[in-house]
Amino acid sequence: MTGTLFIIAAPSGAGKTTLVRSLSNTVPNLKVSVSCTTRAPRPGEVDGVDYHFINDQQFDEMVRQKAFLEHEQVFDYRYGTPRRWLEEQLAAGNDIILEIDWQGARDVRAMLPEQVLSIFILPPAITTLEQRLRDRGQDDEKTIYRRMRDAMAELSHFGEFDHLVINVNIDTALAELRAIIEARRRRERYSGPDRRKFAESLMTEGSKIQ
């Protein structure tokens, strides 16, 4: 039996990276795909753990060699999912988490429709997204504004995902993510709460961002 590729996407500031790290540390036999990026490491990030940090020339060469399952431009940098490692792990029956944006998720679903289960992380409120971005202390006002605009664009694609999880409390969100993974491993349908109306309310709340 081949493994499952759990795609996890979220608008910037929704807590996706923290949730993925916690999942990988607590769920047995679950590996995280490490993407390549052309951006510089942020404080505390480790090459080969958080990302494979490469330059534009190396990225171009990997594109030419078709070494990426998918690759996208996000803000001013490029991100790509290494193909060979991921395909080998899935073929060996291992489950993989892939952090990715909605565009990459759409591309990967088209390539691996039977192996993908997609999850979108929702913030409890649009104001929470902005506060989390500010709390990082990494961006100026112009960048925060652009990230908020892009977060709303990301959020508008929530309907393309199999499951929605609200990250109000990390422990609750983790429990729901584990339940989704366990149901998939049993080849059962996860029957958790429907978050569609909540996601629509976030879109309404964020419509004031111009």
Phi and psi in degrees as GROMACS dihedral restraints (atoms count N, CA, C in turn):
[ dihedral_restraints ]
;  ai    aj    ak    al  type     phi  dphi    fc
    3     4     5     6     1   -76.0    20    10
    4     5     6     7     1   159.6    20    10
    6     7     8     9     1   -78.7    20    10
    7     8     9    10     1   173.6    20    10
    9    10    11    12     1  -106.8    20    10
   10    11    12    13     1   138.6    20    10
   12    13    14    15     1   -98.5    20    10
   13    14    15    16     1   107.7    20    10
   15    16    17    18     1   -89.6    20    10
   16    17    18    19     1   104.1    20    10
   18    19    20    21     1   -83.3    20    10
   19    20    21    22     1   128.2    20    10
   21    22    23    24     1  -122.9    20    10
   22    23    24    25     1   120.5    20    10
   24    25    26    27     1  -125.4    20    10
   25    26    27    28     1   160.6    20    10
   27    28    29    30     1  -171.1    20    10
   28    29    30    31     1   154.4    20    10
   30    31    32    33     1   -67.6    20    10
   31    32    33    34     1   153.1    20    10
   33    34    35    36     1   -58.0    20    10
   34    35    36    37     1   129.1    20    10
   36    37    38    39     1    97.9    20    10
   37    38    39    40     1    -0.8    20    10
   39    40    41    42     1   -83.0    20    10
   40    41    42    43     1    -7.4    20    10
   42    43    44    45     1    93.4    20    10
   43    44    45    46     1    18.2    20    10
   45    46    47    48     1   -59.2    20    10
   46    47    48    49     1   -47.2    20    10
   48    49    50    51     1   -64.0    20    10
   49    50    51    52     1   -41.2    20    10
   51    52    53    54     1   -63.2    20    10
   52    53    54    55     1   -42.7    20    10
   54    55    56    57     1   -64.3    20    10
   55    56    57    58     1   -43.6    20    10
   57    58    59    60     1   -63.7    20    10
   58    59    60    61     1   -42.1    20    10
   60    61    62    63     1   -61.8    20    10
   61    62    63    64     1   -42.3    20    10
   63    64    65    66     1   -66.5    20    10
   64    65    66    67     1   -39.8    20    10
   66    67    68    69     1   -60.8    20    10
   67    68    69    70     1   -46.9    20    10
   69    70    71    72     1   -65.1    20    10
   70    71    72    73     1   -25.7    20    10
   72    73    74    75     1   -86.5    20    10
   73    74    75    76     1   -16.1    20    10
   75    76    77    78     1  -120.9    20    10
   76    77    78    79     1   -17.3    20    10
   78    79    80    81     1  -101.9    20    10
   79    80    81    82     1   121.4    20    10
   81    82    83    84     1   -63.6    20    10
   82    83    84    85     1   149.2    20    10
   84    85    86    87     1    55.4    20    10
   85    86    87    88     1    40.5    20    10
   87    88    89    90     1  -129.7    20    10
   88    89    90    91     1   118.2    20    10
   90    91    92    93     1  -110.4    20    10
   91    92    93    94     1   156.1    20    10
   93    94    95    96     1  -109.2    20    10
   94    95    96    97     1   128.5    20    10
   96    97    98    99     1   -74.2    20    10
   97    98    99   100     1   127.9    20    10
   99   100   101   102     1   -96.8    20    10
  100   101   102   103     1   116.7    20    10
  102   103   104   105     1   -81.0    20    10
  103   104   105   106     1   162.1    20    10
  105   106   107   108     1   -96.5    20    10
  106   107   108   109     1   145.9    20    10
  108   109   110   111     1  -145.7    20    10
  109   110   111   112     1   152.7    20    10
  111   112   113   114     1   -94.7    20    10
  112   113   114   115     1    -2.0    20    10
  114   115   116   117     1   -81.1    20    10
  115   116   117   118     1   161.6    20    10
  117   118   119   120     1   -77.3    20    10
  118   119   120   121     1   153.5    20    10
  120   121   122   123     1   -62.6    20    10
  121   122   123   124     1   141.4    20    10
  123   124   125   126     1   -84.8    20    10
  124   125   126   127     1   163.1    20    10
  126   127   128   129     1   -53.6    20    10
  127   128   129   130     1   127.7    20    10
  129   130   131   132     1    92.2    20    10
  130   131   132   133     1   -13.6    20    10
  132   133   134   135     1   -78.1    20    10
  133   134   135   136     1   145.1    20    10
  135   136   137   138     1  -119.5    20    10
  136   137   138   139     1   130.2    20    10
  138   139   140   141     1   -62.8    20    10
  139   140   141   142     1   131.9    20    10
  141   142   143   144     1    88.0    20    10
  142   143   144   145     1   -11.0    20    10
  144   145   146   147     1  -111.0    20    10
  145   146   147   148     1   -56.7    20    10
  147   148   149   150     1   -83.1    20    10
  148   149   150   151     1   -46.3    20    10
  150   151   152   153     1  -151.6    20    10
  151   152   153   154     1   164.1    20    10
  153   154   155   156     1   -93.2    20    10
  154   155   156   157     1   110.2    20    10
  156   157   158   159     1   -88.2    20    10
  157   158   159   160     1   114.4    20    10
  159   160   161   162     1  -129.6    20    10
  160   161   162   163     1   165.1    20    10
  162   163   164   165     1   -94.1    20    10
  163   164   165   166     1   175.9    20    10
  165   166   167   168     1   -63.1    20    10
  166   167   168   169     1   -36.7    20    10
  168   169   170   171     1   -64.2    20    10
  169   170   171   172     1   -44.0    20    10
  171   172   173   174     1   -64.6    20    10
  172   173   174   175     1   -39.2    20    10
  174   175   176   177     1   -63.3    20    10
  175   176   177   178     1   -45.0    20    10
  177   178   179   180     1   -59.7    20    10
  178   179   180   181     1   -39.3    20    10
  180   181   182   183     1   -66.3    20    10
  181   182   183   184     1   -39.1    20    10
  183   184   185   186     1   -66.9    20    10
  184   185   186   187     1   -35.4    20    10
  186   187   188   189     1   -63.1    20    10
  187   188   189   190     1   -44.8    20    10
  189   190   191   192     1   -62.2    20    10
  190   191   192   193     1   -35.4    20    10
  192   193   194   195     1   -83.9    20    10
  193   194   195   196     1     2.1    20    10
  195   196   197   198     1    55.6    20    10
  196   197   198   199     1    39.6    20    10
  198   199   200   201     1   -85.0    20    10
  199   200   201   202     1    -6.4    20    10
  201   202   203   204     1  -103.3    20    10
  202   203   204   205     1   138.8    20    10
  204   205   206   207     1   -70.4    20    10
  205   206   207   208     1   -38.3    20    10
  207   208   209   210     1  -155.7    20    10
  208   209   210   211     1   157.2    20    10
  210   211   212   213     1  -150.8    20    10
  211   212   213   214     1   146.9    20    10
  213   214   215   216     1  -143.2    20    10
  214   215   216   217     1   157.1    20    10
  216   217   218   219     1   -94.9    20    10
  217   218   219   220     1   125.0    20    10
  219   220   221   222     1  -127.7    20    10
  220   221   222   223     1   118.7    20    10
  222   223   224   225     1    56.8    20    10
  223   224   225   226     1  -124.3    20    10
  225   226   227   228     1   -99.7    20    10
  226   227   228   229     1     7.7    20    10
  228   229   230   231     1  -129.5    20    10
  229   230   231   232     1   166.9    20    10
  231   232   233   234     1  -112.3    20    10
  232   233   234   235     1   147.2    20    10
  234   235   236   237     1  -132.6    20    10
  235   236   237   238     1   142.8    20    10
  237   238   239   240     1  -145.7    20    10
  238   239   240   241     1   149.2    20    10
  240   241   242   243     1   -99.9    20    10
  241   242   243   244     1   113.3    20    10
  243   244   245   246     1   -57.5    20    10
  244   245   246   247     1   128.9    20    10
  246   247   248   249     1   -78.3    20    10
  247   248   249   250     1   -49.4    20    10
  249   250   251   252     1   -61.6    20    10
  250   251   252   253     1   -49.8    20    10
  252   253   254   255     1   -59.8    20    10
  253   254   255   256     1   -45.5    20    10
  255   256   257   258     1   -63.8    20    10
  256   257   258   259     1   -45.5    20    10
  258   259   260   261     1   -65.8    20    10
  259   260   261   262     1   -36.8    20    10
  261   262   263   264     1   -66.0    20    10
  262   263   264   265     1   -40.8    20    10
  264   265   266   267     1   -65.8    20    10
  265   266   267   268     1   -44.1    20    10
  267   268   269   270     1   -63.6    20    10
  268   269   270   271     1   -41.9    20    10
  270   271   272   273     1   -63.5    20    10
  271   272   273   274     1   -29.9    20    10
  273   274   275   276     1   -81.7    20    10
  274   275   276   277     1    -1.1    20    10
  276   277   278   279     1    90.7    20    10
  277   278   279   280     1    11.2    20    10
  279   280   281   282     1   -88.1    20    10
  280   281   282   283     1   141.9    20    10
  282   283   284   285     1   -86.8    20    10
  283   284   285   286     1   140.1    20    10
  285   286   287   288     1  -128.6    20    10
  286   287   288   289     1   140.6    20    10
  288   289   290   291     1  -100.3    20    10
  289   290   291   292     1   133.9    20    10
  291   292   293   294     1  -125.7    20    10
  292   293   294   295     1   114.1    20    10
  294   295   296   297     1   -82.4    20    10
  295   296   297   298     1   126.9    20    10
  297   298   299   300     1  -160.7    20    10
  298   299   300   301     1   162.4    20    10
  300   301   302   303     1   -89.4    20    10
  301   302   303   304     1   177.0    20    10
  303   304   305   306     1   -63.0    20    10
  304   305   306   307     1   -33.5    20    10
  306   307   308   309     1   -66.9    20    10
  307   308   309   310     1   -46.8    20    10
  309   310   311   312     1   -63.1    20    10
  310   311   312   313     1   -38.8    20    10
  312   313   314   315     1   -60.7    20    10
  313   314   315   316     1   -42.3    20    10
  315   316   317   318     1   -62.5    20    10
  316   317   318   319     1   -42.4    20    10
  318   319   320   321     1   -64.6    20    10
  319   320   321   322     1   -44.9    20    10
  321   322   323   324     1   -68.4    20    10
  322   323   324   325     1   -39.8    20    10
  324   325   326   327     1   -59.0    20    10
  325   326   327   328     1   -38.4    20    10
  327   328   329   330     1   -66.7    20    10
  328   329   330   331     1   -32.4    20    10
  330   331   332   333     1   -83.8    20    10
  331   332   333   334     1   -33.9    20    10
  333   334   335   336     1  -129.7    20    10
  334   335   336   337     1    60.5    20    10
  336   337   338   339     1   -62.3    20    10
  337   338   339   340     1   -31.1    20    10
  339   340   341   342     1   -86.0    20    10
  340   341   342   343     1   -14.3    20    10
  342   343   344   345     1  -105.8    20    10
  343   344   345   346     1    -8.8    20    10
  345   346   347   348     1   -98.8    20    10
  346   347   348   349     1   136.4    20    10
  348   349   350   351     1  -127.3    20    10
  349   350   351   352     1   123.3    20    10
  351   352   353   354     1  -108.3    20    10
  352   353   354   355     1   140.0    20    10
  354   355   356   357     1  -131.4    20    10
  355   356   357   358     1   133.4    20    10
  357   358   359   360     1  -114.1    20    10
  358   359   360   361     1   129.7    20    10
  360   361   362   363     1   -93.7    20    10
  361   362   363   364     1   124.4    20    10
  363   364   365   366     1  -102.3    20    10
  364   365   366   367     1   142.2    20    10
  366   367   368   369     1   -79.2    20    10
  367   368   369   370     1   161.1    20    10
  369   370   371   372     1   -70.9    20    10
  370   371   372   373     1   -22.1    20    10
  372   373   374   375     1  -164.3    20    10
  373   374   375   376     1   157.3    20    10
  375   376   377   378     1   -65.1    20    10
  376   377   378   379     1   -36.3    20    10
  378   379   380   381     1   -63.0    20    10
  379   380   381   382     1   -30.1    20    10
  381   382   383   384     1   -64.4    20    10
  382   383   384   385     1   -40.4    20    10
  384   385   386   387     1   -58.0    20    10
  385   386   387   388     1   -49.8    20    10
  387   388   389   390     1   -61.0    20    10
  388   389   390   391     1   -43.4    20    10
  390   391   392   393     1   -64.2    20    10
  391   392   393   394     1   -40.6    20    10
  393   394   395   396     1   -64.8    20    10
  394   395   396   397     1   -38.4    20    10
  396   397   398   399     1   -64.2    20    10
  397   398   399   400     1   -40.0    20    10
  399   400   401   402     1   -68.9    20    10
  400   401   402   403     1   -38.0    20    10
  402   403   404   405     1   -65.4    20    10
  403   404   405   406     1   -23.4    20    10
  405   406   407   408     1   -64.4    20    10
  406   407   408   409     1   -32.6    20    10
  408   409   410   411     1    67.5    20    10
  409   410   411   412     1    26.0    20    10
  411   412   413   414     1  -109.0    20    10
  412   413   414   415     1   -13.7    20    10
  414   415   416   417     1  -126.0    20    10
  415   416   417   418     1   148.5    20    10
  417   418   419   420     1   -83.1    20    10
  418   419   420   421     1   177.6    20    10
  420   421   422   423     1   -61.2    20    10
  421   422   423   424     1   -40.4    20    10
  423   424   425   426     1   -62.1    20    10
  424   425   426   427     1   -42.4    20    10
  426   427   428   429     1   -69.2    20    10
  427   428   429   430     1   -40.0    20    10
  429   430   431   432     1   -61.1    20    10
  430   431   432   433     1   -43.2    20    10
  432   433   434   435     1   -61.1    20    10
  433   434   435   436     1   -44.1    20    10
  435   436   437   438     1   -65.5    20    10
  436   437   438   439     1   -39.5    20    10
  438   439   440   441     1   -65.0    20    10
  439   440   441   442     1   -36.4    20    10
  441   442   443   444     1   -66.5    20    10
  442   443   444   445     1   -40.8    20    10
  444   445   446   447     1   -62.6    20    10
  445   446   447   448     1   -44.0    20    10
  447   448   449   450     1   -69.5    20    10
  448   449   450   451     1   -32.0    20    10
  450   451   452   453     1   -62.8    20    10
  451   452   453   454     1   -40.7    20    10
  453   454   455   456     1   -67.2    20    10
  454   455   456   457     1   -36.9    20    10
  456   457   458   459     1   -64.2    20    10
  457   458   459   460     1   -40.5    20    10
  459   460   461   462     1   -63.9    20    10
  460   461   462   463     1   -45.6    20    10
  462   463   464   465     1   -61.2    20    10
  463   464   465   466     1   -30.8    20    10
  465   466   467   468     1   -64.4    20    10
  466   467   468   469     1   -12.4    20    10
  468   469   470   471     1  -101.6    20    10
  469   470   471   472     1    15.5    20    10
  471   472   473   474     1   -57.9    20    10
  472   473   474   475     1   -29.6    20    10
  474   475   476   477     1   -67.8    20    10
  475   476   477   478     1   -11.7    20    10
  477   478   479   480     1   -84.9    20    10
  478   479   480   481     1    -5.3    20    10
  480   481   482   483     1  -102.0    20    10
  481   482   483   484     1   152.7    20    10
  483   484   485   486     1   -70.2    20    10
  484   485   486   487     1   -38.1    20    10
  486   487   488   489     1  -137.9    20    10
  487   488   489   490     1   148.5    20    10
  489   490   491   492     1  -119.1    20    10
  490   491   492   493     1   134.6    20    10
  492   493   494   495     1  -127.7    20    10
  493   494   495   496     1   128.6    20    10
  495   496   497   498     1   -91.8    20    10
  496   497   498   499     1   125.2    20    10
  498   499   500   501     1   -94.8    20    10
  499   500   501   502     1    69.6    20    10
  501   502   503   504     1   -78.9    20    10
  502   503   504   505     1   -45.7    20    10
  504   505   506   507     1  -132.8    20    10
  505   506   507   508     1   129.7    20    10
  507   508   509   510     1   -62.4    20    10
  508   509   510   511     1   -37.5    20    10
  510   511   512   513     1   -66.0    20    10
  511   512   513   514     1   -40.8    20    10
  513   514   515   516     1   -67.2    20    10
  514   515   516   517     1   -43.7    20    10
  516   517   518   519     1   -63.1    20    10
  517   518   519   520     1   -40.3    20    10
  519   520   521   522     1   -63.7    20    10
  520   521   522   523     1   -41.9    20    10
  522   523   524   525     1   -61.3    20    10
  523   524   525   526     1   -39.5    20    10
  525   526   527   528     1   -69.5    20    10
  526   527   528   529     1   -40.1    20    10
  528   529   530   531     1   -63.1    20    10
  529   530   531   532     1   -42.1    20    10
  531   532   533   534     1   -62.1    20    10
  532   533   534   535     1   -39.6    20    10
  534   535   536   537     1   -64.1    20    10
  535   536   537   538     1   -38.3    20    10
  537   538   539   540     1   -64.0    20    10
  538   539   540   541     1   -45.0    20    10
  540   541   542   543     1   -64.8    20    10
  541   542   543   544     1   -44.4    20    10
  543   544   545   546     1   -64.5    20    10
  544   545   546   547     1   -39.0    20    10
  546   547   548   549     1   -63.1    20    10
  547   548   549   550     1   -41.4    20    10
  549   550   551   552     1   -63.8    20    10
  550   551   552   553     1   -41.0    20    10
  552   553   554   555     1   -65.8    20    10
  553   554   555   556     1   -28.4    20    10
  555   556   557   558     1   -86.4    20    10
  556   557   558   559     1    -0.5    20    10
  558   559   560   561     1    59.7    20    10
  559   560   561   562     1    39.6    20    10
  561   562   563   564     1  -112.5    20    10
  562   563   564   565     1   161.0    20    10
  564   565   566   567     1   -85.9    20    10
  565   566   567   568     1   124.6    20    10
  567   568   569   570     1   -71.3    20    10
  568   569   570   571     1   128.6    20    10
  570   571   572   573     1  -116.4    20    10
  571   572   573   574     1    47.7    20    10
  573   574   575   576     1   -76.6    20    10
  574   575   576   577     1  -175.9    20    10
  576   577   578   579     1   -65.3    20    10
  577   578   579   580     1   146.8    20    10
  579   580   581   582     1   -83.8    20    10
  580   581   582   583     1   119.6    20    10
  582   583   584   585     1   -99.6    20    10
  583   584   585   586     1     8.9    20    10
  585   586   587   588     1   -61.7    20    10
  586   587   588   589     1   -44.5    20    10
  588   589   590   591     1   -65.3    20    10
  589   590   591   592     1   -36.2    20    10
  591   592   593   594     1   -64.8    20    10
  592   593   594   595     1   -43.2    20    10
  594   595   596   597     1   -61.2    20    10
  595   596   597   598     1   -39.6    20    10
  597   598   599   600     1   -63.7    20    10
  598   599   600   601     1   -36.7    20    10
  600   601   602   603     1   -66.5    20    10
  601   602   603   604     1   -33.2    20    10
  603   604   605   606     1   -65.5    20    10
  604   605   606   607     1   -39.4    20    10
  606   607   608   609     1   -62.7    20    10
  607   608   609   610     1   -39.6    20    10
  609   610   611   612     1   -64.9    20    10
  610   611   612   613     1   -43.7    20    10
  612   613   614   615     1   -61.5    20    10
  613   614   615   616     1   -39.7    20    10
  615   616   617   618     1   -82.8    20    10
  616   617   618   619     1    -4.6    20    10
  618   619   620   621     1   -66.1    20    10
  619   620   621   622     1   -15.0    20    10
  621   622   623   624     1   -76.2    20    10
  622   623   624   625     1   -15.2    20    10
  624   625   626   627     1   -76.0    20    10
  625   626   627   628     1   119.0    20    10
